[in-house]
Amino acid sequence: QVQLVESGGGLVQPGGSLRLSCAASGFTLDYYAIGWFRQAPGKEREGVSCIGSTGGSTYYEDSVKGRFTISRDNAKNTVFLHMNSLKPEDTAVYYCAAIFVVTGCLSPPEGDIEVWGQGTLVTVSS
């Protein structure tokens, strides 16, 4: 069964850090770009960051630049999102997705997505 499983979400105070993981099973991530997306209550899902299949290309939404870092370990079939200096507005359900092409990976058409994860909740609050 082809699936992505996110983990690492939780409750954190403003200014804190979290590391999200996106682990693949049933297929190898080597050939896919991987994107992280988030959806806050009452808002549309938005692209946060994405990384090319080799890790050589990374992209970030403007509001997370300098705070979030995406990385991948293809040997572990896992992609990570390191989140620092978290703000209340970062509160959302975070999803990862395997994407066929890295071009436009922050807002890929559904036809470019192989599979979505189920999401992990990040809450930033004091």
FIKOLZA-1660 file (N, C-alpha, C; in steps of 0.1 Angstrom, whole numbers, plus 5000, padded with zeros to 4 digits):
% residues 126
   i   px   py   pz ch aa at
   1 5008 4988 5000  A  Q  N
   1 5000 5000 5000  A  Q CA
   1 5009 5012 5000  A  Q  C
   2 5007 5021 4990  A  V  N
   2 5014 5033 4989  A  V CA
   2 5009 5044 4999  A  V  C
   3 5017 5048 5008  A  Q  N
   3 5013 5058 5017  A  Q CA
   3 5024 5067 5023  A  Q  C
   4 5020 5079 5028  A  L  N
   4 5029 5088 5035  A  L CA
   4 5023 5090 5049  A  L  C
   5 5032 5090 5059  A  V  N
   5 5028 5091 5072  A  V CA
   5 5036 5103 5079  A  V  C
   6 5028 5113 5083  A  E  N
   6 5035 5124 5090  A  E CA
   6 5035 5122 5105  A  E  C
   7 5045 5127 5111  A  S  N
   7 5046 5127 5126  A  S CA
   7 5054 5139 5130  A  S  C
   8 5053 5141 5144  A  G  N
   8 5061 5152 5150  A  G CA
   8 5053 5164 5153  A  G  C
   9 5041 5165 5150  A  G  N
   9 5032 5176 5154  A  G CA
   9 5030 5176 5169  A  G  C
  10 5024 5187 5174  A  G  N
  10 5021 5188 5188  A  G CA
  10 5019 5203 5192  A  G  C
  11 5018 5205 5205  A  L  N
  11 5017 5218 5210  A  L CA
  11 5030 5224 5214  A  L  C
  12 5033 5236 5210  A  V  N
  12 5045 5243 5213  A  V CA
  12 5043 5257 5215  A  V  C
  13 5051 5263 5224  A  Q  N
  13 5049 5278 5227  A  Q CA
  13 5055 5286 5216  A  Q  C
  14 5050 5298 5214  A  P  N
  14 5056 5307 5204  A  P CA
  14 5071 5309 5206  A  P  C
  15 5078 5308 5195  A  G  N
  15 5093 5309 5196  A  G CA
  15 5099 5295 5197  A  G  C
  16 5091 5285 5198  A  G  N
  16 5096 5271 5200  A  G CA
  16 5099 5265 5186  A  G  C
  17 5103 5252 5187  A  S  N
  17 5107 5245 5175  A  S CA
  17 5100 5231 5175  A  S  C
  18 5098 5226 5163  A  L  N
  18 5093 5212 5161  A  L CA
  18 5100 5207 5148  A  L  C
  19 5101 5194 5147  A  R  N
  19 5106 5187 5135  A  R CA
  19 5095 5178 5131  A  R  C
  20 5090 5180 5119  A  L  N
  20 5080 5171 5113  A  L CA
  20 5087 5161 5104  A  L  C
  21 5082 5149 5104  A  S  N
  21 5087 5138 5095  A  S CA
  21 5076 5133 5086  A  S  C
  22 5080 5130 5074  A  C  N
  22 5071 5124 5064  A  C CA
  22 5078 5111 5059  A  C  C
  23 5072 5100 5064  A  A  N
  23 5078 5087 5060  A  A CA
  23 5070 5080 5050  A  A  C
  24 5076 5074 5040  A  A  N
  24 5069 5067 5029  A  A CA
  24 5070 5052 5032  A  A  C
  25 5059 5046 5028  A  S  N
  25 5059 5031 5028  A  S CA
  25 5052 5026 5015  A  S  C
  26 5056 5015 5010  A  G  N
  26 5050 5009 4998  A  G CA
  26 5056 5015 4985  A  G  C
  27 5065 5025 4987  A  F  N
  27 5072 5030 4975  A  F CA
  27 5084 5038 4979  A  F  C
  28 5093 5041 4970  A  T  N
  28 5105 5049 4973  A  T CA
  28 5103 5063 4970  A  T  C
  29 5108 5072 4979  A  L  N
  29 5106 5086 4976  A  L CA
  29 5117 5092 4967  A  L  C
  30 5127 5084 4963  A  D  N
  30 5138 5088 4955  A  D CA
  30 5134 5096 4943  A  D  C
  31 5123 5093 4936  A  Y  N
  31 5120 5098 4923  A  Y CA
  31 5110 5110 4924  A  Y  C
  32 5107 5114 4936  A  Y  N
  32 5096 5124 4938  A  Y CA
  32 5101 5136 4945  A  Y  C
  33 5096 5148 4940  A  A  N
  33 5097 5159 4949  A  A CA
  33 5087 5158 4960  A  A  C
  34 5090 5163 4972  A  I  N
  34 5081 5162 4983  A  I CA
  34 5078 5176 4988  A  I  C
  35 5065 5178 4990  A  G  N
  35 5060 5191 4995  A  G CA
  35 5054 5190 5008  A  G  C
  36 5055 5201 5016  A  W  N
  36 5048 5202 5028  A  W CA
  36 5038 5213 5026  A  W  C
  37 5026 5210 5031  A  F  N
  37 5014 5220 5029  A  F CA
  37 5008 5221 5043  A  F  C
  38 5000 5231 5045  A  R  N
  38 4993 5233 5058  A  R CA
  38 4979 5239 5055  A  R  C
  39 4970 5236 5064  A  Q  N
  39 4957 5241 5063  A  Q CA
  39 4952 5245 5077  A  Q  C
  40 4951 5258 5079  A  A  N
  40 4946 5264 5092  A  A CA
  40 4931 5264 5092  A  A  C
  41 4924 5264 5103  A  P  N
  41 4910 5264 5104  A  P CA
  41 4904 5276 5096  A  P  C
  42 4894 5273 5087  A  G  N
  42 4888 5283 5080  A  G CA
  42 4896 5288 5068  A  G  C
  43 4907 5283 5065  A  K  N
  43 4916 5287 5054  A  K CA
  43 4918 5276 5044  A  K  C
  44 4922 5281 5032  A  E  N
  44 4926 5271 5022  A  E CA
  44 4940 5265 5025  A  E  C
  45 4942 5253 5020  A  R  N
  45 4955 5247 5021  A  R CA
  45 4965 5255 5013  A  R  C
  46 4977 5257 5019  A  E  N
  46 4988 5264 5012  A  E CA
  46 5001 5256 5012  A  E  C
  47 5009 5259 5002  A  G  N
  47 5022 5253 5002  A  G CA
  47 5031 5260 5011  A  G  C
  48 5039 5252 5019  A  V  N
  48 5049 5257 5028  A  V CA
  48 5063 5256 5023  A  V  C
  49 5066 5244 5019  A  S  N
  49 5080 5242 5014  A  S CA
  49 5080 5229 5006  A  S  C
  50 5090 5228 4997  A  C  N
  50 5091 5216 4989  A  C CA
  50 5106 5214 4985  A  C  C
  51 5109 5201 4982  A  I  N
  51 5123 5198 4979  A  I CA
  51 5123 5188 4967  A  I  C
  52 5133 5190 4959  A  G  N
  52 5135 5182 4947  A  G CA
  52 5139 5168 4951  A  G  C
  53 5139 5159 4942  A  S  N
  53 5141 5144 4944  A  S CA
  53 5155 5142 4950  A  S  C
  54 5165 5150 4946  A  T  N
  54 5179 5148 4951  A  T CA
  54 5182 5157 4963  A  T  C
  55 5173 5166 4966  A  G  N
  55 5176 5175 4977  A  G CA
  55 5183 5188 4973  A  G  C
  56 5186 5188 4960  A  G  N
  56 5193 5200 4955  A  G CA
  56 5185 5212 4953  A  G  C
  57 5172 5211 4952  A  S  N
  57 5164 5223 4951  A  S CA
  57 5154 5224 4962  A  S  C
  58 5153 5235 4968  A  T  N
  58 5143 5237 4979  A  T CA
  58 5136 5250 4977  A  T  C
  59 5124 5250 4981  A  Y  N
  59 5115 5262 4979  A  Y CA
  59 5107 5265 4992  A  Y  C
  60 5105 5277 4995  A  Y  N
  60 5098 5281 5007  A  Y CA
  60 5087 5292 5005  A  Y  C
  61 5076 5291 5011  A  E  N
  61 5067 5302 5011  A  E CA
  61 5072 5313 5019  A  E  C
  62 5069 5325 5015  A  D  N
  62 5076 5337 5020  A  D CA
  62 5075 5338 5036  A  D  C
  63 5064 5335 5042  A  S  N
  63 5063 5337 5056  A  S CA
  63 5071 5327 5064  A  S  C
  64 5077 5317 5058  A  V  N
  64 5085 5307 5066  A  V CA
  64 5099 5308 5063  A  V  C
  65 5103 5316 5053  A  K  N
  65 5117 5317 5049  A  K CA
  65 5125 5321 5061  A  K  C
  66 5137 5315 5063  A  G  N
  66 5145 5318 5074  A  G CA
  66 5141 5311 5087  A  G  C
  67 5130 5305 5088  A  R  N
  67 5125 5299 5100  A  R CA
  67 5124 5283 5098  A  R  C
  68 5119 5279 5086  A  F  N
  68 5117 5265 5083  A  F CA
  68 5128 5260 5074  A  F  C
  69 5132 5248 5076  A  T  N
  69 5142 5241 5067  A  T CA
  69 5137 5227 5063  A  T  C
  70 5136 5225 5050  A  I  N
  70 5132 5212 5045  A  I CA
  70 5145 5204 5042  A  I  C
  71 5144 5191 5045  A  S  N
  71 5155 5182 5041  A  S CA
  71 5150 5168 5039  A  S  C
  72 5158 5160 5033  A  R  N
  72 5154 5146 5030  A  R CA
  72 5165 5136 5032  A  R  C
  73 5161 5124 5036  A  D  N
  73 5171 5113 5038  A  D CA
  73 5165 5102 5030  A  D  C
  74 5169 5101 5017  A  N  N
  74 5164 5090 5009  A  N CA
  74 5167 5076 5014  A  N  C
  75 5178 5075 5021  A  A  N
  75 5181 5062 5026  A  A CA
  75 5171 5057 5036  A  A  C
  76 5165 5067 5043  A  K  N
  76 5155 5064 5053  A  K CA
  76 5141 5066 5047  A  K  C
  77 5140 5070 5034  A  N  N
  77 5127 5072 5028  A  N CA
  77 5119 5082 5035  A  N  C
  78 5125 5092 5040  A  T  N
  78 5118 5102 5049  A  T CA
  78 5122 5116 5045  A  T  C
  79 5113 5125 5046  A  V  N
  79 5115 5139 5044  A  V CA
  79 5112 5147 5058  A  V  C
  80 5119 5157 5061  A  F  N
  80 5118 5164 5073  A  F CA
  80 5114 5179 5071  A  F  C
  81 5107 5184 5080  A  L  N
  81 5105 5199 5080  A  L CA
  81 5109 5204 5094  A  L  C
  82 5120 5211 5095  A  H  N
  82 5125 5217 5107  A  H CA
  82 5119 5231 5109  A  H  C
  83 5111 5233 5119  A  M  N
  83 5104 5245 5121  A  M CA
  83 5109 5252 5134  A  M  C
  84 5115 5264 5132  A  N  N
  84 5120 5272 5143  A  N CA
  84 5112 5285 5144  A  N  C
  85 5114 5292 5155  A  S  N
  85 5108 5305 5158  A  S CA
  85 5093 5304 5154  A  S  C
  86 5086 5294 5159  A  L  N
  86 5072 5292 5155  A  L CA
  86 5063 5303 5161  A  L  C
  87 5053 5307 5153  A  K  N
  87 5044 5317 5156  A  K CA
  87 5030 5312 5157  A  K  C
  88 5021 5318 5164  A  P  N
  88 5007 5313 5165  A  P CA
  88 5001 5312 5151  A  P  C
  89 5004 5320 5141  A  E  N
  89 4999 5319 5128  A  E CA
  89 5004 5306 5120  A  E  C
  90 5014 5299 5126  A  D  N
  90 5018 5287 5120  A  D CA
  90 5009 5275 5124  A  D  C
  91 5000 5277 5133  A  T  N
  91 4991 5267 5137  A  T CA
  91 4982 5262 5125  A  T  C
  92 4983 5249 5123  A  A  N
  92 4976 5243 5112  A  A CA
  92 4978 5228 5112  A  A  C
  93 4970 5221 5104  A  V  N
  93 4974 5207 5101  A  V CA
  93 4984 5207 5089  A  V  C
  94 4995 5200 5091  A  Y  N
  94 5005 5200 5081  A  Y CA
  94 5005 5186 5074  A  Y  C
  95 5005 5187 5061  A  Y  N
  95 5005 5175 5052  A  Y CA
  95 5017 5175 5043  A  Y  C
  96 5022 5162 5040  A  C  N
  96 5032 5161 5030  A  C CA
  96 5026 5154 5018  A  C  C
  97 5032 5156 5007  A  A  N
  97 5027 5150 4994  A  A CA
  97 5039 5146 4986  A  A  C
  98 5038 5135 4979  A  A  N
  98 5048 5131 4969  A  A CA
  98 5043 5137 4955  A  A  C
  99 5052 5144 4949  A  I  N
  99 5049 5152 4937  A  I CA
  99 5058 5147 4925  A  I  C
 100 5052 5146 4913  A  F  N
 100 5059 5141 4902  A  F CA
 100 5070 5150 4897  A  F  C
 101 5068 5163 4898  A  V  N
 101 5077 5173 4893  A  V CA
 101 5080 5184 4903  A  V  C
 102 5092 5189 4904  A  V  N
 102 5095 5199 4914  A  V CA
 102 5090 5213 4909  A  V  C
 103 5089 5215 4896  A  T  N
 103 5085 5228 4891  A  T CA
 103 5071 5231 4896  A  T  C
 104 5070 5242 4903  A  G  N
 104 5057 5246 4908  A  G CA
 104 5052 5238 4920  A  G  C
 105 5062 5232 4927  A  C  N
 105 5058 5222 4938  A  C CA
 105 5051 5229 4950  A  C  C
 106 5051 5242 4951  A  L  N
 106 5044 5248 4962  A  L CA
 106 5029 5249 4959  A  L  C
 107 5025 5248 4947  A  S  N
 107 5011 5248 4943  A  S CA
 107 5009 5239 4931  A  S  C
 108 5011 5226 4934  A  P  N
 108 5010 5216 4923  A  P CA
 108 4995 5213 4919  A  P  C
 109 4992 5211 4907  A  P  N
 109 4979 5206 4903  A  P CA
 109 4977 5192 4909  A  P  C
 110 4965 5188 4911  A  E  N
 110 4962 5175 4917  A  E CA
 110 4968 5164 4909  A  E  C
 111 4968 5165 4896  A  G  N
 111 4973 5155 4887  A  G CA
 111 4988 5153 4888  A  G  C
 112 4995 5162 4895  A  D  N
 112 5010 5160 4897  A  D CA
 112 5013 5154 4911  A  D  C
 113 5003 5150 4918  A  I  N
 113 5005 5145 4932  A  I CA
 113 5002 5130 4931  A  I  C
 114 5012 5122 4936  A  E  N
 114 5011 5108 4937  A  E CA
 114 5002 5104 4949  A  E  C
 115 5006 5110 4960  A  V  N
 115 4999 5106 4973  A  V CA
 115 5000 5117 4983  A  V  C
 116 4990 5118 4991  A  W  N
 116 4990 5127 5003  A  W CA
 116 4991 5119 5016  A  W  C
 117 4998 5125 5026  A  G  N
 117 4997 5120 5039  A  G CA
 117 4984 5124 5046  A  G  C
 118 4982 5119 5058  A  Q  N
 118 4970 5121 5065  A  Q CA
 118 4970 5134 5074  A  Q  C
 119 4982 5139 5076  A  G  N
 119 4983 5152 5083  A  G CA
 119 4987 5150 5097  A  G  C
 120 4994 5161 5102  A  T  N
 120 4997 5161 5117  A  T CA
 120 4995 5175 5121  A  T  C
 121 4989 5177 5133  A  L  N
 121 4985 5190 5138  A  L CA
 121 4996 5197 5146  A  L  C
 122 4998 5209 5142  A  V  N
 122 5008 5218 5149  A  V CA
 122 5000 5229 5155  A  V  C
 123 5001 5231 5168  A  T  N
 123 4995 5241 5175  A  T CA
 123 5005 5250 5182  A  T  C
 124 5006 5263 5179  A  V  N
 124 5015 5272 5185  A  V CA
 124 5007 5281 5194  A  V  C
 125 5009 5280 5207  A  S  N
 125 5001 5287 5217  A  S CA
 125 5008 5288 5230  A  S  C
 126 5006 5299 5237  A  S  N
 126 5012 5299 5251  A  S CA
 126 5001 5295 5261  A  S  C
% end
